[in-house]
Amino acid sequence: MLISLEELRNILKQSKIPYYRDNAPNNAKYPYLIYEYVQDLNVHAGNQIVRELQEYQLSYITVGVESELDPFKKLLHDNKVIFSPFNGVPYDENDLTITQFVSYVRCKNEKWV
């Protein structure tokens, strides 16, 4: 189901996981979520744009493992959110091994409904 950005924010709030737009503060405790705008996608019928979708990247940042994602994925499923499979990208931050699990969600642009 296509959701709006406001609905996505409400779902992130339901997760009880701290979330931020674009960047987390330096003192953010793991795990946390970051959502950021990626691009607009246009839906065409004939030669006209009939809907504009906005794609957002969801990043789950943790020092843990992929099983931590299960409650969050269940929340997305329960709210019928269409999201891409999560990919894990490990990296080092302040001498800790951190994993960023990344997915993408498309939101309807309320101006084009």
C-alpha positions in Angstrom: 0.0 0.0 0.0 1.3 3.4 -0.8 1.6 5.6 2.2 2.4 9.3 2.7 5.5 10.6 4.4 3.4 11.6 7.4 2.1 8.0 7.6 5.7 6.7 7.4 6.7 9.0 10.2 3.8 7.7 12.3 5.0 4.1 11.7 8.5 5.0 12.7 7.2 6.5 15.9 5.2 3.3 16.6 8.5 1.3 16.4 9.7 3.0 19.6 13.1 3.1 18.0 14.6 6.6 17.9 14.5 8.0 14.4 16.0 11.0 12.6 15.7 12.7 9.2 19.0 12.7 7.2 21.5 12.5 10.2 21.5 11.3 13.8 23.1 13.4 16.5 26.7 12.4 17.5 25.4 11.1 20.9 22.6 8.9 19.4 22.4 5.5 21.1 22.2 2.3 19.0 19.9 1.1 17.5 18.3 4.0 15.7 16.6 4.7 12.3 17.4 7.3 9.7 15.1 8.2 6.8 16.2 10.3 4.0 14.8 11.5 0.6 16.3 9.8 -2.4 14.3 10.7 -5.5 11.0 11.4 -7.2 9.4 8.8 -9.4 6.7 9.7 -11.8 3.8 7.5 -12.8 2.6 8.1 -16.4 -0.6 7.3 -18.2 -0.3 8.2 -21.9 1.8 11.3 -22.0 0.8 12.7 -18.7 2.2 12.3 -15.1 -0.7 11.0 -13.0 1.1 10.5 -9.8 4.4 11.4 -8.2 6.0 9.1 -5.8 8.9 10.0 -3.4 11.4 7.4 -2.5 13.0 7.4 0.9 15.9 5.3 2.2 15.3 3.7 5.6 18.5 2.9 7.5 18.5 0.8 10.7 21.9 1.5 12.4 23.0 -1.0 15.0 25.9 -2.8 16.7 23.7 -5.9 16.7 22.7 -8.4 14.0 20.0 -8.8 11.4 17.5 -10.5 13.8 17.0 -7.1 15.4 15.2 -6.1 12.2 12.4 -8.7 12.7 10.1 -6.6 14.9 10.6 -3.5 12.6 9.9 -5.6 9.5 6.8 -7.0 11.1 5.6 -3.5 11.9 6.1 -2.5 8.3 4.2 -5.6 7.1 1.4 -5.1 9.6 0.9 -1.6 8.2 1.0 -2.9 4.7 4.1 -0.8 3.8 5.8 -1.8 0.5 9.6 -1.8 1.1 12.6 -3.3 -0.6 14.6 -6.1 1.1 17.1 -4.8 3.6 20.8 -4.9 2.8 23.5 -4.9 5.4 26.5 -2.7 5.1 29.1 -3.0 7.9 31.5 -0.2 8.8 33.6 1.0 11.7 32.6 4.0 13.8 34.5 5.1 16.9 36.3 1.6 17.1 32.9 -0.2 17.0 31.7 -2.4 14.2 28.4 -0.9 13.1 25.9 -2.3 10.6 23.6 -0.2 8.6 20.6 -2.2 7.3 19.1 -0.3 4.3 15.7 -0.5 2.6 13.7 1.8 0.4 10.1 2.9 0.7 8.0 4.8 -1.9 5.6 7.4 -0.5 2.8 9.1 -2.4 3.2 12.8 -2.8 0.0 14.2 -1.3 0.0 17.1 -3.8 -0.5 14.6 -6.7 -3.3 12.4 -5.2 
